[in-house]
């Protein structure tokens, strides 16, 4: 299995996708630091939203086969800058999903 790194804003579904990919029970969990689950690297949304941490994501991506950018379609803002994928030394793919707003009651939806 290829090693992938999940990147995106706070609350866009990175941890949920990581749990689903790895056959884990889906439960809300705030990611505080880089977490490796089998071949999946779950990253904190702060690493993406605060540009001073972006270099950490690029360095970590060297150890992966694919970076997956996640975007919550219900978010009012688009955080990826043009050409951002070219900053990573490995292939980059994107996933646009629509959050299940039931999670909103748990405080998952940053910015809502």
NORJOKA-V118036 format. One line per field, one symbol per residue. phi: phi as a letter, one per 30 degrees, with the letter a starting at -180 (. if undefined). A space follows every 50 residues. Layout:
phi->???
This chain:
phi->.ddbccblddidjddddeddecicddbdaddcaebcbhcccccddddddc edcedddddddedccaccdcbdddddbccddeiedddcdbebbbbcbcdd dddedcidddic
